[in-house]
Structures are given as structure tokens and as C-alpha cells.
Amino acid sequence: MHCQYFAPTDQGADTFTVAMPKLTFGRGCLRETGSRAAGLGMSRVALFTDSYLFDSEYVHTVKNSLRSAGLSVAVYSDVRIEPCDDTVMKAAGFLSEDEFDGVVSVGGGSVIDTAKAALIYALYPADFVDYFGPPIGQGRPVPGPVLPHLACPTTSGTGSECTSLAVIRMNQLNTKFVIASPHILPDEALIDPACCQTLPANVVASTGFDLLSHAIECYTARAYTRWDRIDDPAKRPLIQGANPWSDLAAREALQLVGQYLVRGVQDAADVEARDNLMWGATLAGMAFGNSGTHLPHALSYGVTHLMRNVTTKGYAVDSPFVPHGISVIVNSPSIFRYTAEAAPKRHLDAAKLLGADCRQATPAEAGEILASRIIDMMRATAIPNGLGAIGFSAADVRALTDSALRQKRAIANAPRDSNATDIENLYSGALAYW
């Protein structure tokens, strides 16, 4: 069978699962929110957004559409960029205080992830860490379904509208971890690329590199056949490794980001570029939502754990703050130089899809070719030059490594095994690129 293109192993998985919401994509589709929400059985809607979008035309369009459909709406906008346990629990309290029968989220990944996590704790109260996996949590499964959720992304990067994951900062540990459950996959998504017209250039760059790394990571991830077989389908994680479905979406996302990221960053009036980046982000979300990321995302959590005295232009967030896409991409060239040894053809394919000249390239050159293409794109879009440009030095490498090692599932999803020394070397290689 063609989709069994990875050689099976004696104890390895022999099936893969595809899960995604119903999607509507196109300029103006936010006007359909009311009809879509009513179709999901909503009558009393909790509308999640953030303080920056609260008075935006996008939120007004959604509210008007919901009310025109005869639905009542209460708005929750106390969402933190890079949500944490405290803000999630406040949002869960908001949901618990009313008779809501559905949620609509309008915003970037922080808004959508807050809505996902709040739905869990509003319906199934527990100690916060219970639903997170080891080593920080109990790995308790979410007991059952949550309220219907219609997700409306306003940035072109996270793909959270397509995943059963939420990334939440644990304040006590001062770092981010993933909560995952098939129950928090949004029921529907409305993806209106007009939302990206007003994004600042560096926000387009950060979110665009997040989508780029999502696509490469799931395309180069450990094959699903290399994970242990789990006979009970209810216990199989959707972070299942590279598979034929995710490959399709990842390859198309890579081609789009290679063609349009620099254009979309450099010219806000380039509608073609920004629309295609929005579609690329959706595709990358479809891909990694059914595959999982690996080392670039694992190492990014060490960065956001230990960042200090740093701010980022275009984000009205107090120091310390490094946007997620930047925390991911500053490590990625170093990482792909390392992982290419285990999957050279896939790394070369990714480089070629991003626009690199791979003619005459040998497998041994795959990592360098892919890293060089990413570095060229970083320079063209004013991304910081590695970890050194966001306040880290060689003295921080050990602490970064200790933090990242807690991201066990993502590290194990890489095509090449790594230990603490390897990860130290990856961080060292990411201090500067030019």
C-alpha cells in the first residue's frame, strides 16, 4: 500500500489518524460566523479575543454576525500573549459563570489556545498540571467533550485552529508546555486572510517562520511507524510522527512560505503574498496537528523560559518577551544541520521547496543547504541573528539545555536521537549565523 511508505517494524504503529476541523477559507468569511455558530448549536456565545483586537473591525464583524443570527454574545478579552496558567484559569472562570453553549475565538494562537485550555478547566476542573504529560504533569486524559468551538485566526503562523494542542506557560516553572486532547480540536475554523493586511512586518515574519518550522519539522519528523503500536485508539496521540497526510500539507506549506514570506514581510500591500501565507499557516497547522513538531519547538521553550531584558518591536508586551516564531527559528538552522544526517532526502526536499538551488546537491550537504536557505530568509526579513541577538551567550547553554530536556515527546519526535550533550551543541551552534 502506497501510504505505508515507511518500512514497518515489529512493534511499530501500522496505522495513522487524520483529524481536522471543518474549514472555510477566504476574504470576508468572518461574516459567516453567526450562521456557522448557529449551525454548531450555539445560542449563548463566549467570544474570546485580546485587548489589542477588542475594538478591531474583525471582532466587530464577528459580533455583528453572531447577533444578526439571533445569538447572544459575551466578550472575554483578558487574554495574555503567550498564555499562562493564571490567565487560562481566569478564562475558565469566565466560562463557568454563565450558561454558554459555545465558544468563538478571534485572534492569534494565544487567543485560540486560551479558549481551548479554558474549555477543559471550565468543564472538568482539576489541578492545573493534571492534564499535562510527564515530567511536569500526571498525563490525565481530558474526560470528555467540551463546548463547540469556532476558531477565527488573525495571524498567519500558529495554525492553532487546526490542532488538538494548546501551549501554556506554567508560571511556577516559568516555561511552556503542551496540553493535548482530541476533545480540544476546534469544530470549525473561519480563516479570513484579510486579517493579515494590517499586521506589522515583524509580526508577519515571526508567525511566518513559525509556519515554516512547523512544516519542516513535521515533514522531517520520526515516521509514525517508528512509534510503538498502541492498540486502543482512544490512547493514541495525534502527535504521531511523519505520515502521508501531513506530508501533503507540509510540502505545499513549504512551497508557499518559500515563495511568499519575504514578499509578505517587505510589502504590506502585497495581497497575494499575505493571503498565501495565511493559507500556508493553515496547511502547516493541518500537518503538525497530525504529526507533531520536534527539536526546534522543544528548544524554543528553553528560550522563552530563560529570556531576560528583551523586547520585540511591534509587540506591546513588557520585557522579557520573544515572540514564539522567533524563539523557534533562531535555533532551527543549527538543528537542521544536525537532523539532516538521519533524513537527508527529506531535508533536501524541504530546501528545494523553500526555493534553494539543490542541483548537484549530495545527501551529505542537505543540512547545510537547508540551514543556508533559512538563514538567507531570516536576513531578508530582519530576524535576530541567532540566540546572541536576543540576549543569550555561551554561558547560558547549559541552562537552556536543562530546560529543553523536559520536552520529552517533541525531542523523541525528531528523526535523529539526541542527548544532553547534543542539545548543548545545538544551542552553541545557534548563538550566531552571520
Secondary structure, DSSP 8 states (H G I E B T S, - for coil): -TT--S---SSB---------EEEESTTGGGGHHHHHHHTT-SEEEEE--TTTTTSHHHHHHHHHHHHTT-EEEEE----SS-BHHHHHHHHHHHHTTT--EEEEEESHHHHHHHHHHHHHHHS---GGGGB-TTTS------S----EEEEE-SSS--GGG-SEEEEEETTTTEEEEEE-GGGS-SEEEE-GGGGTT--HHHHHHHHHHHHHHHHHHHHS-BGGGSB--S-GGG--S---B-HHHHHHHHHHHHHHHHHHHHHHH-TT-HHHHHHHHHHHHHHHHHHHTT---HHHHHHHHHHHH--S---TT----SS---HHHHHHTTHHHHHHHHGGG-HHHHHHHHHHTT---TT--GGGHHHHHHHHHHHHHHHTT--SSGGGGT--GGGHHHHHHHHTT-HHHHHTSSS---HHHHHHHHHHTS---
